[in-house]
């Protein structure tokens, strides 16, 4: 559905936020505001943005399930833009499908090979360290 209201300036956004802060019982859902602490309650598993990327990753997973061919997905973006949260969204469907996630973080200061080796080392380290769930999947 198309939005019924669009902001034309940051000032308008600030005005609405100030109104919500003054009267949260009017502007916010009852379970989303902690009156005692005067703070918003945001569920720890909330996921905002990156919906199109999530769709692409889930489509890749579906392709693997249907055709049995492995797929490599890369996720990129600036720090704090939801890359890890995006990957956390697919953990359950990936595990349910018998898949594994091997992930590493790229840093311009290190070589790409180091990222790959570090990610593989971490994955196999989990297996060797007794991650029973992962060991059961591999059997």
C-alpha positions as CSV (number, residue, x, y, z in Angstrom):
1,X,0.0,0.0,0.0
2,X,1.2,3.5,-0.8
3,X,2.1,5.7,2.2
4,X,-0.6,8.1,3.2
5,X,1.9,10.7,4.4
6,X,5.4,11.6,3.3
7,X,7.8,13.9,5.1
8,X,9.1,16.8,3.1
9,X,11.7,17.8,5.7
10,X,13.7,16.6,8.7
11,X,11.9,19.2,10.7
12,X,8.6,17.4,10.1
13,X,10.1,14.1,11.2
14,X,11.5,15.8,14.4
15,X,8.1,17.3,15.1
16,X,6.3,13.9,14.9
17,X,9.0,12.3,17.1
18,X,8.6,15.0,19.7
19,X,4.8,14.5,19.7
20,X,5.2,10.8,20.1
21,X,7.7,11.4,23.0
22,X,5.2,13.7,24.7
23,X,2.2,11.4,24.4
24,X,3.5,7.8,23.6
25,X,0.2,6.3,24.7
26,X,-1.5,8.1,21.8
27,X,1.1,7.7,19.1
28,X,2.7,4.3,19.9
29,X,1.5,0.8,20.2
30,X,1.0,0.0,23.9
31,X,3.5,-2.9,23.9
32,X,6.2,-0.8,22.1
33,X,6.8,1.7,24.8
34,X,8.2,1.3,28.3
35,X,6.5,4.0,30.3
36,X,8.6,3.5,33.4
37,X,11.9,3.8,31.6
38,X,10.6,6.2,28.9
39,X,12.1,4.1,26.1
40,X,11.0,2.2,23.1
41,X,10.9,-1.6,23.2
42,X,12.3,-3.0,20.0
43,X,12.3,-6.8,19.7
44,X,15.8,-8.2,19.5
45,X,14.9,-10.1,16.4
46,X,13.5,-7.1,14.5
47,X,14.5,-6.8,10.9
48,X,14.3,-3.6,9.0
49,X,15.5,-2.9,5.5
50,X,17.4,-5.2,3.2
51,X,14.1,-7.0,2.3
52,X,15.2,-7.3,-1.4
53,X,18.5,-8.8,-0.3
54,X,16.8,-11.3,2.0
55,X,14.5,-12.3,-0.9
56,X,17.6,-12.9,-3.1
57,X,19.4,-15.0,-0.5
58,X,16.2,-17.1,0.2
59,X,15.8,-17.6,-3.6
60,X,19.4,-18.8,-3.7
61,X,18.6,-21.2,-0.9
62,X,15.5,-22.5,-2.8
63,X,17.7,-23.0,-5.9
64,X,20.1,-25.1,-3.8
65,X,17.3,-27.2,-2.4
66,X,15.7,-27.7,-5.8
67,X,18.7,-28.5,-7.9
68,X,21.3,-29.6,-5.3
69,X,24.0,-27.3,-6.5
70,X,26.0,-25.2,-4.0
71,X,25.7,-21.5,-4.1
72,X,27.9,-18.7,-2.9
73,X,26.2,-15.6,-1.7
74,X,28.1,-12.4,-0.8
75,X,26.7,-9.6,1.3
76,X,28.4,-6.2,1.3
77,X,27.8,-2.8,2.7
78,X,29.1,-0.2,5.1
79,X,29.4,-1.0,8.8
80,X,26.1,-0.9,10.6
81,X,23.9,-1.4,7.6
82,X,22.4,-4.8,8.6
83,X,24.6,-7.4,6.9
84,X,24.9,-9.6,10.0
85,X,21.2,-9.2,10.8
86,X,20.4,-10.2,7.2
87,X,22.5,-13.4,7.5
88,X,20.8,-14.2,10.9
89,X,17.4,-14.1,9.1
90,X,18.3,-17.1,7.0
91,X,19.9,-19.3,9.8
92,X,16.7,-21.2,10.6
93,X,15.6,-21.9,7.0
94,X,19.2,-22.8,6.1
95,X,19.5,-25.2,9.0
96,X,16.1,-26.7,8.4
97,X,17.2,-27.4,4.8
98,X,20.4,-29.1,6.0
99,X,22.6,-26.3,4.9
100,X,25.6,-24.6,6.5
101,X,26.7,-21.0,6.7
102,X,30.3,-20.2,6.4
103,X,30.9,-16.5,6.9
104,X,33.8,-14.2,7.2
105,X,34.3,-10.4,7.5
106,X,36.4,-8.7,4.9
107,X,38.7,-5.9,5.9
108,X,40.6,-3.9,3.3
109,X,43.7,-4.2,5.5
110,X,43.9,-8.0,5.0
111,X,44.1,-10.2,1.9
112,X,40.9,-11.8,0.5
113,X,42.6,-15.2,1.0
114,X,42.9,-14.6,4.7
115,X,39.2,-13.9,4.9
116,X,38.4,-17.2,3.2
117,X,40.8,-19.2,5.3
118,X,39.6,-17.5,8.5
119,X,35.9,-18.3,7.7
120,X,36.7,-21.9,6.9
121,X,38.9,-22.3,10.0
122,X,36.0,-20.9,12.1
123,X,33.5,-23.3,10.6
124,X,35.7,-26.4,11.0
125,X,36.7,-25.1,14.5
126,X,33.0,-25.2,15.5
127,X,32.8,-28.8,14.3
128,X,36.0,-29.8,16.2
129,X,34.9,-27.9,19.3
130,X,31.9,-30.2,19.7
131,X,29.1,-28.2,18.2
132,X,26.7,-31.2,18.5
133,X,24.1,-29.7,16.2
134,X,26.6,-29.1,13.4
135,X,28.2,-32.5,13.9
136,X,24.7,-34.2,13.6
137,X,24.1,-32.3,10.4
138,X,27.3,-33.4,8.9
139,X,26.6,-37.1,9.6
